[in-house]
Amino acid sequence: MMKKKSFAFLCLAAALSLGGLVAAQQKIAVYVGEIKGPDEFVSERIRLLFMEEFSKIKMLEVVDSKDKAQLILDGIGRPESAQQGALLSVKLLEQGSGRIIFAGNKTESGSASGATKNAVLFVVKDMKRVLKWK
């Protein structure tokens, strides 16, 4: 009788832990929206850099439509003069409510190309830390 109860509890515990794993593996759908700036090429490059970095985060799934997204990233990015670097300001919104769950600014110095990439990397790093993404 004890063996049957122990086996039943073991099965129940295994089922609950598997259910938790399935729930933990559900990804958050993120849409990288418009990154406004004075130069369309730079704006699109920043957008693509965010998409690339988000695709590396296991908890996120980058989607191609706002309708499919749970979170939407929008922002402003602009290169400063060639010697100074880049400025990046972004916000991450919940799709339904429009509530801002993350807002960040980063000014990075260096060449325009390198500074832009570094600014995106630092903002994504901050997001991961604040939102506890893995």
Secondary structure, DSSP 8 states (H G I E B T S, - for coil): -HHHHHHHHHHHHHHHHHHHHHHHT--EEEEEEEEE-S-HHHHHHHHHHHHHHHHTSTTEEE-S-GGG-SEEEEEEEEE--TTT-EEEEEEEEETTT--EEEEEEEEE-SSHHHHHHHHHHHHHHHHHHHHT--
